[in-house]
Every structure is written in structure tokens, then in C-alpha cells.
């Protein structure tokens, strides 16, 4: 098992990851500061984990289905942000820093868009296993309890917007070795 775990960390480590700064750490909970990130994004359902074709739309984009026919390196994590209450989410691939700085090419494929994920502070919980709607809801509930115990407020507590999930591993990674997260955007403090 140790060799397999090491292989998984090497596989995950082969990709550029979105930058963030840890402000506070408490076991599986963190408060992080993220800069602006550029994403290639499309709509999906959390439980589909891209099996509805959304992952392939984004993969085609980074494989050259863009105005520059440019191949773009895969990064981690894959972010999924809630769009509404019935589990519709927007799946987004983070653009590598070099591409984001030099200009992200426009998509040529259907239902793919480039958007900015604004900088901000997030409360985060890390967990393993398959990333399903129920696991994400359970993790979100734990995260909200932790936030309440620390006096942290969500930026948009009523609508549920500002809640994201993040997956860091290739689809063939066994559940116990997966790194998943739920992130909640925090209210800005003056």
C-alpha cells in the first residue's frame, strides 16, 4: 500500500496546482487565500464526475480545441461550483499560471467558456473517497459547523453560492487515496 500511495502522490504531483496561501490550519480544515484564477468551464452534475461529457469538453479544449490550437497542460484541482440547489455545477479546469498571464485562448468547442474565479478567502475541508453529491453535502455540513465554531461567515450564506468542490486525482485513483475538498467563500472583512 505504501508504494501505491507514493505512486498516487507522484501522479498528483506531476500537475501544476492552483496557488493558495494557508492562513489557518486545523486538522482537515483550513482557511486559504486564493488569487484570481482563470478557468475553462462547462456545466455538469456533481455525481456525473464528467461522465456526462463535460470532462471531455474541457479536455478537448486543453488538447487544442481553442482559437490558438494551443495544447494546455492539465492542472489540479478540477473545481466544481454550485450553480443551483439541484446539484447543477460548473466544472472548471484551472489554467496554468503562464497561460493565465499571457492570455487564455478562446474555446472553439461547444458549451466551454473561459471565466475568472475571483480572488478571495475560503474555508476548506479535505476528505477522501469518491466525490458524490452526498459526500460533498456531508463535508459541507462539517465545514459549516467548523466555520461557526471559529466565527467565520460565508460570503453568501442564504443562496449556497460560493460553495465549491475540488478534485485533485485522475479518475482511476482508488477512493481511499483521493484528495477531495469542499471550499466555501468567506465574507470579506473590512
Secondary structure, DSSP 8 states (H G I E B T S, - for coil): -HHHHHHHHHHHHTSEE--EEEEEEETTEEEEEE--EEEEEEEEEGGGTTTTTHHHHHHHHHTT-BTT------EE-EEEEE-STTSEEEEEEE--HHHHHH----B-STT-EEEEE--EEEEEEEE-S---HHHHHHHHHHHHHHHHHHT--BTTTTT-TTEEEEE-S-TTS-GGG--EEEEEEB----
